[in-house]
Amino acid sequence: MAQLRLPRRAPRPLPMQILKQNPANPSGFMALSARLLPLATTAACVLIAIGLIMSFTAPPDYQQGHTAKIMFVHVPTAWLSMFIYLLVAFSSFGLLVFRHPLADVSAKAAARIGAIFTLLALVTGSLWGKPMWGAYWVWDPRLTSVLILFFLYLGLIALRSSIEEESLAAKLTALLSLVGIVILPVIKFSVDWNSLHQPASVMRLGAPTIHAALLWPLLVMAAGMTVLFAAFQLKAMRNEVLRRRIKALRTLEAEALAEPVEQAAE
Amino acid sequence: MDLGQHASFVWAAYGVVACVLALFALWLVLDGRRQQRLLDDLEARGVRRRSHAAPSGNEG
């Protein structure tokens, strides 16, 4: 009588081409990101600390007084909300066209972080709007288009989690994110469409229309937040690579357990 | 620090950003630890990736 014998070691691992050793694959990424992550975290903390000191020692705006300090957190989060969407779309392109093994890991990690920064842009904007415009929210083209961007991020997260098969979920999410890129020019140009929101004052043709005393804290905070995002993205991608390894190993383990049962049944 | 008549809005904006980013950073660290622990458990049970597998003697 055949006995059920459990192998101590997985006898025949699945072919996993994506784990072969070469640069820009998950193993190479894990080695590189382990070195980059402490650097990015430290740089982000230092830049944000300097940015905060500069923000709180900056002179008041001649019209808005100290309330203009909200700009130093609002504008970097708003810039990042759009920049991160570009990264999601770029990663999705990398997945669909080049089938880069890390592209989907990057798109998945960035979508979640993008949703957080977009939410922060909306909340800080709202806290700025109440004292300056008299309302937390108005259905203005800029505000509405950023709200749509937030829903788009939530849509990407929801679509991915609603499909169990990971590669199908990745492809469909990538498609949606490429379609959703139309929101970016809408946000960029919405300030010209009868909007209450002020137009661009830093990233515009010609010189910034903002005084250097307020521009420098803004730029340092923007740099700090961007490096912080880079640290978040690296860490979130590392976690996702680990999560996928665990899933692959569990499949291996399940197959190793199932094999002797099949032999016993013969 | 006197931030004028709308100081509460300024503090609220900075506070929300600091709290949300700090909580997310904490979640990332805890999630990373959890994934690493799960992976270590699996490897301790002898399940290994091919690139890390010891030469297998019990095949066939």
Interface residues (C-beta under 8 A of the other chain):
Chain A: P7 R8 R9 A10 P11 R12 P13 L14 P15 M16 L19 K20 Q21 S27 F56 P60 G65 H66 T67 K69 I70 V73 H74 T77 I113 I116 L119 L120 V123 T124 L127 W128 K130 P131 L228 F232 K235 A236 R238 N239 L242 R243 R245 I246 A248 L249 R250 L252 E253 A256
Chain B: M1 D2 L3 G4 Q5 H6 A7 F9 V10 A12 A13 Y14 V16 V17 V20 L21 F24 A25 L28 V29 D31 G32 Q35 Q36 L38 L39 L42 E43 R45 G46 V47 R48 R49 R50 S51 A53 A54 S56 N58 E59
